[in-house]
Amino acid sequence: MALVDGGDLVARAIKQEGVDTIFTLCGGHVQAIYDSCIDENIRIIDVRHEQVAGHAAEGWSRATRKCGVAVVTAGPGVTDATTAIANAWHNKSPMLIIGGRSPLARFEMGALQDMDHTELLRPITKFAKCVHQTERIPEFIGMAFRAALTGRQGPAFLEIPTDILFRKVEEESVVFPKAYRPTGKVNPDPKLIKQAAEALRKAERPVVMGGSAIYWTEAHEELKRLIELLKAPVYLNAMGRGSVSQEHPLFFNRSRRSALSKADAIVVIGTPMDFRLAYGKRFSAEATIIQVDNDPMELGRNRDVQIPVESDTKAFLQALIAELEGGQYNHDEWLAQLRTEEDKTRGQMEEWMASDRNPIHPLRLCAEIANFVEKYCAGLCLFQQ
């Protein structure tokens, strides 16, 4: 009968989830994980500071829409990664951080870099647990992935003491959970979709505000379809940027404050009403607010919302489009008003970008940098050809 250690179980469990890369700064408390990752053909990217490992893992999740994984050693290894973990928490980025810990058998005896990391990280993670049995490592990794990837996405932390991680157990005694998290979408309540559609049919000055959930659910085509169907302006923030081309005639970005203050119907899609939206306080008092988020705690936060919808963003957009199709919508006067405001603001910016004032205006500096980068990239492309 084969013996496996905790490092083997970690590597197999994360590989089962589709992880092919981990980010780390080498530490003795987690050494067994590296050896097993090599055996499982999981790439190890070793950085020079644990904060970098955490940021890289979050960046990996953003780039791939999968759960990034960072492995850090005990004590200062975990505390160094805390800023990156907090960043992922606020960004709702799925991430798994595996932290080492001194042996359970030496608990409260002053072992090297001994501390209870779970209490430190519980406020900024969706899941923060310590494994107490080697055989249960895959089970706890499954729990961590379930927390990170479902509902409100975010970071999960799993602490594995060295005596648990390095211990060898019979392979047959270990169960690897496979169906441990839901993979379907949370669909919107049909009644709320009808209410949202009715509000938008009546609207003369609709506005669509899209955020990060557009990116995470790959709903850019649905967003584009919605605004083209409604003939409504769209504003984007956070990772929603890029979902609609800046060249699209319905894309706006310099008149948002005015649009939100004058709109009579506002669709807020997967973005919190936080400081970026002035906590919803600048929204027109007469507007019907339609807010969709997969986290019900975001619905109605900071201001009343007439139509709060708990749903996967893509599923919501698909349902709303189906309900609105066949209607005739014309908001040319509203769009022209906003475009005039955009052009006025853009004209002022272009004046500043060309200004020779001393000291240099920040927009002139940005314009010079942009011109340099454009020329450099063009030259690089010619060189490569």
C-alpha positions in Angstrom: 0.0 0.0 0.0 1.4 3.4 -1.0 2.2 6.2 1.5 1.6 9.8 0.6 2.3 13.0 2.6 0.3 16.2 2.9 2.2 17.9 0.2 1.1 15.1 -2.3 -2.6 15.7 -1.2 -2.3 19.4 -1.7 -0.9 19.1 -5.2 -3.4 16.5 -6.3 -6.3 18.4 -4.9 -5.5 21.7 -6.5 -4.6 20.0 -9.8 -8.1 18.4 -9.8 -9.5 21.9 -9.6 -7.5 22.8 -12.8 -4.7 24.7 -11.1 -1.5 24.5 -13.2 0.5 27.3 -11.6 1.2 28.5 -8.0 2.9 31.6 -6.8 5.2 31.5 -3.7 8.3 32.6 -1.8 10.1 29.4 -0.8 9.7 28.6 2.9 10.5 25.5 5.0 7.0 25.2 6.5 5.5 24.5 3.1 8.4 22.7 1.4 6.5 19.4 0.9 4.0 21.2 -1.4 6.8 22.2 -3.8 8.1 18.7 -4.2 4.6 17.4 -5.0 3.8 20.2 -7.4 6.9 19.2 -9.4 5.6 15.6 -9.4 2.2 16.8 -10.6 3.7 19.1 -13.3 2.3 22.2 -11.5 4.4 25.2 -12.4 6.0 27.0 -9.4 6.7 30.7 -9.7 9.0 31.8 -6.9 8.9 35.6 -6.2 10.9 37.8 -3.8 8.1 38.8 -1.4 5.0 37.1 -0.3 2.9 40.2 -1.1 3.9 39.8 -4.7 2.9 36.1 -4.6 -0.6 37.2 -3.4 -1.0 39.9 -5.9 0.2 37.6 -8.7 -2.3 34.9 -7.6 -5.1 37.5 -7.8 -3.8 38.8 -11.1 -3.9 35.2 -12.4 -7.5 34.8 -11.4 -8.4 38.0 -13.1 -6.6 37.0 -16.3 -7.9 33.5 -16.4 -11.2 33.7 -14.6 -10.0 30.8 -12.5 -8.9 30.6 -8.8 -5.3 31.8 -8.4 -3.2 30.0 -5.8 -0.5 31.4 -3.5 1.5 29.3 -1.1 3.3 31.2 1.7 5.3 30.1 4.8 4.2 30.6 8.4 4.2 33.8 10.4 5.7 36.7 8.3 5.0 34.7 5.2 1.3 34.9 5.8 1.4 38.5 7.3 3.3 39.7 4.2 0.5 38.4 2.0 -2.2 40.2 3.9 -2.4 43.3 1.7 -2.9 41.1 -1.4 -5.5 39.1 0.4 -7.4 42.3 1.4 -7.1 43.5 -2.1 -8.7 40.3 -3.4 -11.4 40.6 -0.7 -12.5 44.1 -1.9 -12.2 43.2 -5.5 -14.2 39.9 -5.1 -11.4 38.0 -6.8 -11.3 34.2 -6.2 -8.0 33.2 -4.7 -6.7 30.4 -2.5 -3.9 31.1 -0.1 -2.2 28.1 1.6 -0.2 29.1 4.6 2.3 27.1 6.6 2.1 26.9 10.4 4.3 25.5 13.1 3.5 22.0 14.3 0.2 21.5 16.3 2.3 19.4 18.7 4.3 22.6 19.5 1.2 24.8 19.9 1.9 27.7 22.4 5.4 26.5 23.0 7.2 29.2 21.1 7.9 27.3 17.9 9.5 29.1 14.9 7.1 31.7 13.4 4.2 30.4 15.4 0.9 32.3 15.2 -2.8 31.7 14.6 -3.2 33.1 11.1 -6.9 32.2 10.8 -8.0 34.8 13.4 -6.0 37.5 11.6 -7.4 36.7 8.2 -11.0 35.8 9.0 -12.3 39.4 8.5 -10.9 39.6 5.0 -11.5 36.1 3.6 -14.6 34.0 2.8 -13.0 31.0 4.5 -10.2 30.8 7.0 -9.5 27.3 8.5 -6.7 25.2 9.9 -6.4 21.5 8.9 -5.9 19.1 11.9 -5.8 15.8 10.0 -3.6 14.9 7.0 -6.3 12.7 5.5 -8.7 15.7 5.4 -6.5 18.0 3.4 -8.3 17.4 0.1 -11.7 17.9 1.9 -10.6 21.3 3.2 -9.1 22.4 -0.1 -12.5 21.5 -1.6 -14.2 23.7 1.0 -11.8 26.6 0.3 -12.4 26.4 -3.5 -16.2 26.3 -2.9 -16.0 29.4 -0.8 -13.7 31.3 -3.2 -15.7 30.5 -6.3 -19.4 30.6 -5.4 -21.7 33.5 -4.6 -19.7 36.5 -3.7 -16.3 35.5 -5.0 -13.2 36.2 -2.8 -10.1 34.9 -1.2 -10.0 31.7 0.9 -7.2 30.9 3.4 -6.1 27.4 4.5 -3.5 26.9 7.2 -1.6 23.6 7.2 0.7 22.9 10.2 4.0 21.2 9.4 3.3 18.0 11.3 0.0 17.7 9.3 1.7 18.6 6.0 4.7 16.3 6.3 3.0 13.4 7.8 2.6 10.3 5.6 -0.7 8.4 5.4 -2.0 5.4 3.5 -3.2 6.7 0.1 -6.3 4.5 0.3 -7.4 6.3 3.5 -7.8 9.6 1.7 -11.0 10.7 -0.1 -10.7 13.4 -2.8 -14.1 15.2 -3.1 -15.1 15.8 -6.7 -18.6 17.3 -6.7 -18.1 19.8 -3.9 -19.4 23.1 -5.4 -22.2 24.2 -7.6 -21.5 25.0 -11.2 -24.9 26.3 -12.3 -26.0 29.9 -12.5 -28.4 31.7 -10.1 -31.2 32.8 -12.4 -33.2 36.0 -11.7 -36.8 36.0 -10.4 -39.0 36.3 -13.6 -41.3 38.7 -11.8 -38.4 41.1 -11.2 -37.3 40.8 -14.8 -40.8 41.9 -15.9 -40.7 44.8 -13.5 -37.3 45.9 -14.7 -38.4 45.6 -18.4 -41.5 47.7 -17.7 -39.5 50.4 -16.0 -37.1 50.5 -19.0 -39.9 50.6 -21.5 -41.3 53.7 -19.8 -38.0 55.4 -19.4 -37.0 58.5 -21.4 -33.6 58.9 -19.9 -32.2 55.4 -19.2 -28.6 54.7 -18.0 -26.7 51.4 -17.8 -23.9 51.2 -15.3 -21.7 48.1 -15.7 -19.0 46.8 -13.3 -16.7 43.8 -12.7 -19.4 41.2 -12.8 -19.6 41.7 -16.5 -16.1 40.5 -16.9 -16.3 37.6 -14.4 -19.4 36.2 -16.1 -18.2 36.9 -19.7 -21.4 38.9 -20.3 -19.9 41.6 -22.6 -21.9 40.5 -25.6 -25.1 40.5 -23.6 -24.3 44.0 -22.3 -23.7 45.3 -25.8 -27.0 43.7 -26.9 -28.9 45.3 -24.1 -27.7 48.9 -24.7 -28.2 48.5 -28.5 -31.7 47.2 -28.0 -32.6 50.0 -25.5 -30.6 52.7 -27.3 -29.2 53.6 -23.8 -25.8 55.0 -22.8 -23.5 52.8 -20.9 -20.8 53.7 -18.3 -18.3 51.2 -17.0 -16.0 50.9 -14.0 -13.5 48.5 -12.5 -13.1 45.3 -14.5 -16.2 46.2 -16.6 -14.0 48.5 -18.6 -13.4 47.1 -22.0 -16.7 45.2 -22.1 -17.9 47.8 -24.7 -15.5 49.5 -27.1 -14.7 53.1 -26.5 -15.5 53.6 -30.2 -19.1 52.4 -29.7 -21.6 55.2 -30.1 -23.4 54.2 -26.9 -20.2 54.3 -24.8 -19.8 57.3 -22.5 -17.3 58.1 -19.8 -17.1 61.8 -19.2 -20.8 62.6 -18.4 -21.6 60.0 -15.8 -22.3 62.3 -12.9 -24.8 64.3 -15.0 -26.4 61.2 -16.5 -27.0 59.6 -13.1 -28.4 62.8 -11.7 -30.9 63.2 -14.6 -31.8 59.6 -15.5 -35.3 58.3 -14.9 -34.2 54.6 -14.9 -30.8 53.3 -14.0 -29.6 49.7 -14.4 -26.7 49.0 -12.0 -25.0 45.7 -13.1 -22.5 44.0 -10.9 -20.9 47.0 -9.3 -21.3 48.2 -5.7 -22.7 51.6 -4.8 -19.5 52.6 -3.1 -17.3 55.7 -3.3 -17.0 55.3 -7.1 -20.7 55.9 -7.5 -20.8 58.4 -4.6 -22.7 55.8 -2.5 -25.7 56.2 -4.8 -26.3 59.7 -3.4 -25.9 61.4 -6.8 -28.6 59.2 -8.5 -31.7 61.1 -9.4 -34.3 60.9 -6.6 -37.0 60.2 -9.2 -35.1 57.4 -11.0 -36.2 53.8 -10.8 -33.1 51.9 -9.7 -32.6 48.3 -11.0 -29.7 46.7 -9.3 -28.4 43.2 -10.0 -25.7 41.3 -8.1 -25.0 37.7 -7.1 -24.3 39.0 -3.6 -27.6 39.9 -2.0 -25.7 42.0 0.7 -24.8 44.5 -2.1 -28.5 45.0 -3.1 -29.8 48.2 -1.6 -26.6 49.1 0.2 -26.2 52.8 0.8 -29.5 53.7 -0.9 -33.0 52.4 -1.7 -33.3 50.2 -4.8 -36.8 49.8 -6.3 -35.9 46.6 -8.2 -33.1 44.6 -6.5 -32.3 41.4 -8.4 -30.1 38.6 -6.9 -28.7 36.8 -10.0 -25.8 35.8 -12.1 -25.1 38.8 -14.3 -25.1 37.0 -17.6 -28.4 35.2 -16.7 -30.0 38.5 -15.8 -29.0 40.2 -19.0 -30.2 37.3 -21.1 -33.5 37.3 -19.4 -34.0 41.0 -19.6 -33.1 41.1 -23.3 -35.6 38.4 -24.0 -38.3 40.4 -22.2 -37.4 43.6 -24.0 -37.0 42.3 -27.5 -39.7 43.4 -30.0 -40.0 46.8 -28.4 -39.2 50.1 -30.1 -36.9 52.4 -28.2 -35.7 55.9 -29.2 -33.6 58.0 -26.9 -31.8 60.2 -29.5 -32.4 63.5 -27.6 -31.1 62.0 -24.4 -28.0 60.6 -26.1 -27.3 63.9 -27.9 -27.5 65.8 -24.7 -24.9 63.5 -23.1 -22.7 63.5 -26.1 -22.6 67.3 -26.0 -21.4 67.2 -22.4 -18.8 64.5 -23.3 -17.5 66.6 -26.2 -17.3 69.7 -24.0 -15.3 67.9 -21.3 -13.1 66.2 -24.0 -12.4 69.6 -25.5 -11.2 71.0 -22.2 -9.0 67.9 -21.7 -7.4 68.3 -25.1 -6.6 71.9 -24.3 -4.8 70.8 -21.1 -3.0 68.0 -23.0 -1.5 70.5 -25.4 -0.8 73.2 -22.7 2.8 74.5 -22.3 2.1 75.9 -18.8 4.8 75.6 -16.2 4.6 73.5 -14.0 3.4 70.9 -16.5 -0.3 70.0 -16.4 -0.8 66.3 -15.4 -2.8 65.7 -18.6 0.1 67.0 -20.7 2.4 64.6 -19.0 -0.1 61.7 -19.6 -0.3 62.7 -23.3 3.5 62.7 -23.7 3.8 59.3 -22.1 1.0 58.0 -24.3 2.7 59.3 -27.4 6.0 57.8 -26.4 4.5 54.4 -25.7 2.6 54.4 -29.0 5.8 55.2 -30.9 7.8 52.7 -28.9 5.3 49.9 -29.5 5.1 50.8 -33.2 8.9 50.6 -33.5 9.0 47.4 -31.6 6.5 45.8 -33.9 8.6 46.9 -37.0 11.8 45.5 -35.3 10.1 42.1 -34.6 8.9 41.9 -38.2 
